[in-house]
């Protein structure tokens, strides 16, 4: 049962952590993100992003991954 605030990955501030709650996309997007280790229930930390529509960098496990603006906007995260 969710009890935290849910926002998109793009809306998170640098340094914030959360649990991936939902991915709002098709099978292709879900498969691609899963291959990167990003799936519901996984803890992620936003490292940073560029101003406007640039890439969003996150830490998932021991890896650092850069995602496009559109992908980051489809990942719903529950803040911890």
Steps between C-alpha positions, in 0.01 A plus 500: 500500500657832394550751778750748353471775245502381139665714232672443169873442489537829314338689790740359762776726627864399482590283799144379562437126522189299434353168403379448143124470534386476139624533143245664272600360165472215259674165497807639319565772758442264792740243350770761433481644852493150652824420316652807668383377842211745525181315593217545752624448857858605418658780704652782294673829578498799267853623447415799285351634180564775253282806468182465293474180292842342545591156634428392858776312683408247768675244717344155507689242704870563433445636150443853378258531206397796283143502369334729250249761610206305355596174673551676833156654468338153477658359817286556811701497823383486860731717711658347811 
